[in-house]
């Protein structure tokens, strides 16, 4: 039996990584084989691309089209090498961001044509589509307050996207909400401003409703 594919989306600081780990533990307890991955990344090629996209490792400003194509290249490699083979083996795959991030960040955030982005996404993922997308939604200022606390604790610094102006991130958030409105059968919107425990319960409830009913 084919595995199930669950993606996590949301603005910066929404707690996706935490909730993916907690859902993976819960699914494992229920007897599912689970694999967690992320975008960009998840393969050696993807992780190299992640460095280019997030951390300015080459010291060169990255153009919007180049940014888009790098994300798409990482996604295609992840689908071909990791996600599709795992699903065929019956593994449940949890992914931190997927094709909706391109529509939210490059489409709504940067103003690129959504139809063109949809075509590029379709080429990159072929027929590999999420069974469920969990949108962890929260106000932009709340997310960045969380990031500030995190960075003060571990000494890290903001990546390229986190350095964008607030208006960019507001467009991204509203873009996600519009995407969820367009595909209500695939998306589940969760309030990421709640405590991690409350969000984890909401995540489980959404998974149960859609994938275990």
Secondary structure, DSSP 4 states (H G I P E B T S, - for coil): ----EEEEEESTTS-HHHHHHHHHHHHHHTT--EEEEESS-SSHHHHHHHHHHHH-TT--PPPHHHHHHHHHHHHHHHIIIIIHHHHHTT-EEEEES-HHHIIIIIIIIT---HHHHHHHHHHHHTT---SEEEEEE--HHHHHHHHHHHHHHH-----TTTTS-HHHHHHHHHHHHHHHHHTTTTEEEEETTS-HHHHHHHHHHHHHHHH--
